Amino acid sequence: MSYYLSIFRECFFIPKPTLTEKNLPDQKGRVFIVTGGYAGVGKELCKILYQHNGTIYVAGRSDSKAKSAIDEISRLHPNSQGKLEFLHLDLADLTTIKRSAEIFLAKEQRLDVLTNNAGVMTPPIGSITTQNYELQLGTNVLGPWLFTHFLTPMLQKTAASSPAGSVRVTWAASLATAFAPSHGVTWDPATSAPKCFGDKRTDYAQTKSCNVLLAREFANRFAKTGVISNAWNPGNLKSELQRHLAGIETVVTGLICYEPVFGAYTELFAGWGEAAGREENAGKYVVPWGRIGVLRQDLLVSGETGRLWEWCEKESRAYL
């Protein structure tokens, strides 16, 4: 019952955010990556971090969208002592991800928070990545795992000389985890990979629960390094993710969705909130607009975290 009450509270009567642009401490000297940082929730998070003097790498595929977002944010906060820089990152093409990480690592000596914000939701059935993975699985799960893999040593290095709990990697989940397969992932016996259901909503829900599992497995594997990992449901938001919706879905979404800045508050809590950085909250699930939430019980105790991590590792081996 507590889980279903939590689901209700993730959509309605949500408490006010406790960490916003009004009370975030100065971020000067700290370095962040926000994937998908030039649109929607990601852009709102970049706005908050930049006005507090952070160095932000806006990661994504589109140079033009990034330039537009960077120009907009810079105009909004002309007195910022921070930095905004575009980092080309195509999560749907595994051959490009190592180079993206290398470009960042050649420019910076630290990484304080990696926000795995980018993703796709319910694209047309049959959409695939460059390596022929179902588009949502490749972009939402496999690509972020590989990008995080390359950046983990830098996160660990930064954590070694930073306040406890301040260095983090966070993963994009969703309210859709409520509709994910049992234990978060169903394995296809023919391929030994997460099953492609051929239903874009179920496939999407599975990718979001996979990120919950990866967040927990990262927390388990790197518990002694000081890097905190968590997953978050940003909330029901108006964003580019909904570009593939149509008809009644669009109407309903418009009635229950909030402005993207509220999702940024959820991500802000996950990556910068004091409570989310406590050791006992590593691997936990953050819900709108910045609270430690309740997961479905089978996801909470799922034994699939290690198998999923190893599958990502195996599929990425040729691109390491």
Secondary structure by P-SEA (a helix, b strand, c coil): caaaaaaaaacccccccccccccccccccbbbbbcccccaaaaaaaaaaaaaccccccccccaaaaaaaaaaaaaacccccbbbbbbbbcccccccaaaaaaaaaaccccccbbbccccccccccccccccccaaaaaaacaaaaaaaaaaaaaaaaaaaaccccccbbbbbbccccccccccccccccccccccccccaaaaaaaaaaaaaaaaaaaaaaaccccccccccccccccccccccccaaaaaaaaaccccaaaaaaaaaaacccccccccccccccccccccccccccccccccaaaaaaaaaaaaacccc
